[in-house]
């Protein structure tokens, strides 16, 4: 998640960060880049607190926030390094995107942007072809299975106009020639606290919990141009699956279905019997397969793959 | 097959021996387990003379030497032990600070200000147990690891322009110490979150549960520090401290007392943190809250004639303490006192809410360091300037040292200046009480590592000797401002560039405290730190140096202008080369002629068609 510069951009990013954590993604799977320090800024009347609503009911900064890149470290170079995974050897794991070919990645960017660019730190830009090249590299290096890019800036749809890699879905808050607007002004803090597109995205997610079935289609259809004062444009020509079959928790949450069982773990009991392990193994494999087919929402696919292979290895 | 009886007996004997060995190993293992990991938590509260309150959280985790316990930890954070092992660290201190320690009001002589008054931003120093050639590379990796661990940009200290290797100005060492500071680093909840995750109870139970983030970050000064010491014999000792100076939000703060003075605000833990303490962290060996009453208040209480207890004429503590400790100074006079509360006795049904209620208005002051050191810039313009450091006597020396003629007070100054502020060390001038003095009279020892452009910062370590009767000393150094490459400017280049705080220490003054009447079985890491020998230190201000900045729009202007000129030039050139004079007219004429012919042809064709149809019909 990348945030740039104004209070409301920080609030946008932190709102989405909070939503994504609430729906199950842990901090070690989130890379948060905040370009400026708003919460502990001397001009902020509410230290260590960031609000996205003038009712001040929710402190987005909370007690448990972990920012991976902040201040002067939020540069186009570092952003592209995170995407492509080309870091110096000393860079720690918490600052790397450790994804593989089974991962679903959500990339959310907000800030000031324009026709085919997004501004970084007031002195450089990320251009749409740079982003497209980085995504192409990611695809070559098998760093994602599906990627959802969400952009909340002015003329946001132009930022992903150059993308060509398959498996990428992108939505922007406005089309070429349109501005994206902030939602409301908080007269206590003195600045606008959230943008319209993000506000409506959050309104959609606040109704959900970790096990909801809502699809991406319903998310994308929930954007009303008259409320946003701009047209939320999405690009699905590179994405093979139908949007009404993809649950939002594929990107915004991480669902681990845990099955509580009181029965003993039968794997080791049949260790010395040559025939039984196979059947037991098969049973467990089938069990896993059934779970896969039965649930419409797929849990974090990476996790499933790993656990599947774990079972495979232990019984061979 | 049956085994022969002699072999059987031998086997029996061997198995017995093995069993004995196993038992011995188990016994030693349990004996080593006795040297187990420990965790203690303590909180110290102290009222300050300017109506604020100081809260100092102290958490100590210790792990026995690695050979005894192996790599398994149950209390000690694994991240830290891995850090120590991977980078061969023998001592490390990392502090995140916002705000400036007010030495005039909050003291400069006690162990609290000596150990916990840190320069703003991030300060990191480490002593490595490695050959000198490998230390720089290890430092670089260490800064990256710490930046990932604590969510801060500590990796900016990796390049050689950002750190220095002082020999004696900071801490006496043999060249394996590295020091770096980032004055402009922001400190917020994201730095506290991983720091708290190193504690066994996190912020869910025990003293750390008091840390209400908005209170902490609303304070006038907050500094979180991580200090670790590692050795083969003692294992690893990790001290995590958080020092906060808060303004208690009480209604009674502005009351006027009947005597005419303004009463200090009476506060309690609930006023400071919006919560009470409902029990200790269950895995901690001990959990205590201390209230420290400074020497200034104790003297006032003595003057008022009452006994220094928790309930006297001047103040009363809201809860009766479990223990009180008196600190005695070197003249065996009571200096300050500590009241201790054992959190073991409190739980969620009976939470602990320590507070102080003042009965009479009181003005007192904290003991200060012998000189108040401050630093400022002189000069104007973007070409050159001067750094000036002033030492103002606070009168302490009058009390402590006899003012005979050859009495002198030593001060050690350690300063690191980035390479783009090119200091001319030969221009050092010293003024004592307004009179210029020769350098040899005042400077006993000086060690300078001059800066190299884009490679090294300039490090200066100086040992000064001031006469005891001196009131004010000033040192000045001239510098030239350098130029940076356009890529080296930060995005907000017009704000200026920071020179990190200088450290001034007074080696003849010891800030340690002694509590001789304390029970020898009463072991408290906080008091151990207070009793440790430490020189009185103070940090100066951070300086902001405006440098010349280029016009950042010039690359864009140059490209646009050049492209326009080239377009005009090549456009007109190609136009001129391609065009033939009059060709256009001829071309037009030809086209017109062709069109006329075509028209005529068409006309004749249509006429012929007409005549042929007429003849045809006529014929019919």
Interface residues (C-beta under 8 A of the other chain):
Chain A: X37 X39 X40 X41 X46 X47 X48 X49 X61 X62 X63 X64 X65 X66 X67 X68 X70 X71 X72 X73 X88 X90 X91 X92 X93 X94 X95 X121 X122 X123
Chain B: X98 X140 X141 X144 X145 X147 X148 X149 X151 X152 X153 X155 X156 X158 X185 X186 X187 X188 X189 X190 X193 X194 X203 X213 X214 X216 X217 X218 X490 X491 X492 X552
